[in-house]
Amino acid sequence: MAAFDTIIGYIQAAMPELDSQSVSAFVTKLTEAIGKAIDNTEAEFVNTETIITQTITNKNYGHDEYYTDNALAYQEGDDLSKDSFGNFYYAVIDSSKQIIAQAAFEAITTGSSTALVLKVATLNQSTGLLEALTLSQLTAFKSYFLNFEIPGLPISIISNDANVIDFNAAITYDKAYDLTTIQNNVASALLNFRDNFTFNGKFYNYYLENYLVSNVPGVKAVYLSGTTIDGVGFSGYTSLSAGYFDYDAYNLTYNSL
């Protein structure tokens, strides 16, 4: 115990006359009890500090997730409340009013200046497609997000038409699985990836490849090639100017294993 040595040292220095073996033994036991309690308390302080530090690091002001999480939390038509610390929040969470389906944050550096950009999109419930916000929706969202801007760090908020992706995909699947079922599940997974996967405006081939393997039973491997965004090819990954994408006609080939 770190506290034990400190406490016993203080006692011995203050009361050197305690040289009786029995008295010394009593003091030692008493010090052990006190020292253990102090050490446990200090350990709790350290653990709590670690948790707080990790939370601040992941969710602190200016972090990507600070901007995207607050964007996704937006509830159309609802007023914000403010807690005792001055933080804004919704008193009642209503997912049916949360119209922001995809949000991406990017710090764009040009020369010596940096622009902070938040890109948002909504899901059209009729077509099932991601799309830009209407002018009225965007105006209301911009007003809402002023509450989350950091003083001196203005945010440019954009909502444009989706970037369009095209690719070839070689899909290897377990021959014990039915091919038609595999094909249907892949089609559903592609839509789920587009609408729900958190990729913060950067499209990685690996993200989509790994998503299909992880979410479609029977799929063993996926390899994308010839990937283009708005007709422009890229290798590995690219940043989406709109922050989100839609599919064009893609080509899937299936091989059993």
C-alpha positions as CSV (number, residue, x, y, z in Angstrom):
1,M,0.0,0.0,0.0
2,A,1.4,3.4,-1.0
3,A,-0.5,5.1,1.8
4,F,0.8,2.7,4.5
5,D,4.4,3.8,4.3
6,T,3.4,7.5,4.3
7,I,1.1,7.2,7.3
8,I,3.5,5.0,9.4
9,G,6.3,7.4,8.7
10,Y,4.2,10.3,10.0
11,I,3.3,8.5,13.2
12,Q,6.8,7.4,13.9
13,A,8.1,10.9,13.4
14,A,5.4,12.4,15.6
15,M,5.5,9.8,18.3
16,P,9.0,8.2,18.5
17,E,8.2,7.0,22.1
18,L,5.9,4.3,20.6
19,D,8.6,1.6,20.8
20,S,6.7,-1.1,22.6
21,Q,6.2,-4.2,20.5
22,S,2.5,-4.4,21.3
23,V,1.8,-0.7,20.7
24,S,3.8,-0.8,17.5
25,A,1.8,-3.8,16.3
26,F,-1.5,-1.9,17.1
27,V,-0.3,1.2,15.2
28,T,0.7,-1.0,12.3
29,K,-2.7,-2.6,12.1
30,L,-4.5,0.7,12.4
31,T,-2.3,2.2,9.7
32,E,-3.0,-0.8,7.4
33,A,-6.7,-0.2,7.7
34,I,-6.5,3.5,7.1
35,G,-4.0,3.1,4.3
36,K,-6.1,0.5,2.5
37,A,-9.1,2.9,2.5
38,I,-7.1,5.7,1.2
39,D,-5.5,3.6,-1.6
40,N,-9.0,2.4,-2.7
41,T,-10.3,5.9,-2.8
42,E,-7.3,7.1,-4.8
43,A,-7.8,4.2,-7.2
44,E,-11.5,5.2,-7.7
45,F,-10.4,8.8,-8.5
46,V,-7.9,7.5,-11.1
47,N,-10.5,5.2,-12.7
48,T,-13.1,8.1,-12.8
49,E,-10.5,10.4,-14.3
50,T,-9.7,7.9,-17.0
51,I,-13.4,7.5,-17.9
52,I,-14.0,11.2,-18.0
53,T,-10.8,11.8,-20.1
54,Q,-11.9,9.1,-22.6
55,T,-15.4,10.6,-22.9
56,I,-14.1,14.1,-23.4
57,T,-11.6,12.8,-26.0
58,N,-14.3,11.0,-28.0
59,K,-17.1,13.6,-27.6
60,N,-15.3,16.9,-27.0
61,Y,-16.2,20.1,-28.7
62,G,-14.7,20.2,-32.2
63,H,-14.5,16.5,-32.6
64,D,-16.1,15.0,-35.7
65,E,-18.7,13.2,-33.6
66,Y,-19.6,16.4,-31.8
67,Y,-20.9,17.8,-35.1
68,T,-22.3,14.7,-36.6
69,D,-24.1,13.5,-33.5
70,N,-25.8,16.8,-32.9
71,A,-26.8,16.9,-36.6
72,L,-28.4,13.4,-36.4
73,A,-30.2,14.4,-33.2
74,Y,-32.1,17.2,-34.9
75,Q,-35.8,17.0,-34.5
76,E,-37.9,18.9,-37.0
77,G,-40.3,21.3,-35.4
78,D,-39.2,20.8,-31.8
79,D,-37.7,23.4,-29.5
80,L,-34.5,22.7,-27.6
81,S,-34.2,22.9,-23.8
82,K,-31.1,24.0,-21.9
83,D,-29.6,22.2,-18.8
84,S,-27.9,23.9,-15.8
85,F,-24.6,23.8,-17.7
86,G,-25.9,25.7,-20.7
87,N,-26.0,22.6,-22.9
88,F,-28.9,22.3,-25.4
89,Y,-31.0,19.1,-25.6
90,Y,-34.4,17.8,-26.5
91,A,-36.6,17.1,-23.5
92,V,-38.4,14.4,-25.4
93,I,-36.6,12.2,-28.0
94,D,-38.8,11.6,-31.0
95,S,-37.1,9.5,-33.7
96,S,-40.0,10.2,-36.1
97,K,-39.0,13.8,-36.2
98,Q,-35.2,13.1,-36.7
99,I,-35.0,13.9,-40.5
100,I,-31.1,13.9,-40.8
101,A,-30.2,10.4,-42.1
102,Q,-26.6,11.0,-42.9
103,A,-24.2,13.6,-41.6
104,A,-20.5,14.2,-42.5
105,F,-18.0,16.7,-41.0
106,E,-14.9,17.8,-42.8
107,A,-12.2,20.4,-42.1
108,I,-11.0,21.6,-45.5
109,T,-7.6,23.3,-45.5
110,T,-6.7,25.7,-48.3
111,G,-3.3,27.3,-47.9
112,S,-3.2,28.8,-44.4
113,S,-7.0,28.8,-43.9
114,T,-9.3,26.0,-42.8
115,A,-13.1,25.8,-43.4
116,L,-15.3,23.6,-41.3
117,V,-18.1,22.0,-43.4
118,L,-21.0,19.9,-42.3
119,K,-22.8,17.9,-45.0
120,V,-26.3,16.6,-44.3
121,A,-28.9,14.5,-46.1
122,T,-32.4,13.2,-45.4
123,L,-34.3,10.0,-46.4
124,N,-37.2,10.4,-48.7
125,Q,-39.9,8.1,-47.2
126,S,-41.7,7.7,-50.5
127,T,-38.7,6.8,-52.7
128,G,-36.5,5.2,-50.0
129,L,-33.6,7.3,-51.4
130,L,-31.3,9.7,-49.6
131,E,-31.6,13.3,-50.8
132,A,-30.8,16.9,-50.1
133,L,-32.9,18.8,-47.6
134,T,-35.5,21.2,-49.0
135,L,-34.8,24.9,-48.6
136,S,-37.2,25.2,-45.7
137,Q,-35.7,22.1,-44.0
138,L,-32.1,23.4,-44.5
139,T,-33.0,26.9,-43.2
140,A,-34.6,25.4,-40.0
141,F,-31.6,23.0,-39.5
142,K,-29.1,25.8,-39.9
143,S,-31.0,27.8,-37.2
144,Y,-30.9,24.8,-34.9
145,F,-27.2,24.2,-35.4
146,L,-26.2,27.7,-34.4
147,N,-26.7,26.4,-30.9
148,F,-23.8,24.0,-31.4
149,E,-21.3,26.2,-33.1
150,I,-18.1,26.9,-31.2
151,P,-17.4,30.6,-30.8
152,G,-14.9,31.7,-33.5
153,L,-15.4,28.5,-35.5
154,P,-18.3,29.0,-37.8
155,I,-19.7,26.0,-39.7
156,S,-20.7,25.9,-43.3
157,I,-23.7,23.6,-43.7
158,I,-24.5,22.2,-47.1
159,S,-27.0,19.7,-48.4
160,N,-26.5,18.8,-52.1
161,D,-27.6,16.0,-54.4
162,A,-25.9,12.7,-53.7
163,N,-22.7,11.6,-55.3
164,V,-23.3,8.6,-57.5
165,I,-21.2,5.4,-57.1
166,D,-20.6,2.6,-59.6
167,F,-18.5,-0.5,-59.2
168,N,-17.9,-4.1,-60.1
169,A,-18.0,-6.6,-57.2
170,A,-16.8,-10.2,-57.2
171,I,-18.7,-12.0,-54.4
172,T,-17.6,-15.4,-53.1
173,Y,-20.2,-17.3,-51.2
174,D,-20.5,-20.7,-49.4
175,K,-22.1,-23.2,-51.8
176,A,-24.2,-24.6,-49.0
177,Y,-26.3,-21.4,-49.2
178,D,-29.0,-20.7,-51.8
179,L,-27.8,-18.3,-54.4
180,T,-31.1,-16.4,-54.8
181,T,-31.3,-15.8,-51.1
182,I,-27.7,-14.6,-51.1
183,Q,-28.5,-12.2,-54.0
184,N,-31.6,-10.8,-52.2
185,N,-29.7,-10.3,-48.9
186,V,-26.8,-8.6,-50.7
187,A,-29.3,-6.2,-52.4
188,S,-30.8,-5.3,-48.9
189,A,-27.3,-5.0,-47.3
190,L,-26.3,-2.5,-50.0
191,L,-29.2,-0.3,-49.2
192,N,-28.6,-0.6,-45.5
193,F,-25.0,0.4,-46.0
194,R,-26.0,3.4,-48.0
195,D,-28.6,4.6,-45.5
196,N,-27.2,3.7,-42.1
197,F,-23.5,3.0,-42.1
198,T,-21.5,5.8,-40.4
199,F,-18.6,6.6,-42.8
200,N,-18.4,10.4,-42.2
201,G,-18.4,11.3,-45.9
202,K,-15.5,9.1,-46.9
203,F,-16.2,6.1,-49.1
204,Y,-13.7,3.2,-48.6
205,N,-13.9,0.1,-50.8
206,Y,-13.0,-1.9,-47.8
207,Y,-15.9,-0.5,-45.7
208,L,-18.4,-1.9,-48.2
209,E,-16.6,-5.1,-48.8
210,N,-16.3,-5.8,-45.1
211,Y,-20.0,-4.8,-44.5
212,L,-21.3,-7.3,-47.0
213,V,-19.1,-10.1,-45.5
214,S,-20.2,-9.2,-41.9
215,N,-23.9,-8.8,-42.7
216,V,-24.9,-11.3,-45.3
217,P,-24.8,-15.0,-44.1
218,G,-22.9,-17.2,-46.5
219,V,-20.8,-14.5,-48.1
220,K,-17.2,-15.3,-47.6
221,A,-15.4,-12.5,-49.5
222,V,-16.1,-9.4,-51.6
223,Y,-13.7,-7.6,-53.9
224,L,-14.6,-4.2,-55.5
225,S,-13.0,-3.0,-58.7
226,G,-13.6,-0.2,-61.2
227,T,-15.1,2.0,-58.5
228,T,-16.1,5.5,-59.6
229,I,-17.8,8.4,-57.9
230,D,-19.7,10.7,-60.4
231,G,-17.9,8.9,-63.1
232,V,-14.4,9.6,-61.7
233,G,-12.3,6.6,-60.7
234,F,-10.4,6.4,-57.4
235,S,-8.2,3.9,-55.6
236,G,-9.0,2.7,-52.1
237,Y,-11.1,5.6,-50.9
238,T,-12.4,9.1,-51.7
239,S,-14.1,12.0,-49.9
240,L,-17.7,12.6,-51.0
241,S,-18.4,16.2,-51.8
242,A,-22.1,15.7,-50.8
243,G,-21.2,13.6,-47.8
244,Y,-23.4,10.7,-48.9
245,F,-24.0,8.7,-52.1
246,D,-26.5,6.7,-54.2
247,Y,-25.9,3.8,-56.5
248,D,-25.8,3.8,-60.2
249,A,-26.0,0.5,-62.1
250,Y,-23.4,-1.7,-60.5
251,N,-22.2,-5.2,-61.6
252,L,-22.2,-8.1,-59.2
253,T,-20.7,-11.5,-60.0
254,Y,-21.1,-14.5,-57.7
255,N,-18.8,-17.5,-57.3
256,S,-19.4,-20.4,-54.9
257,L,-16.7,-21.9,-52.7
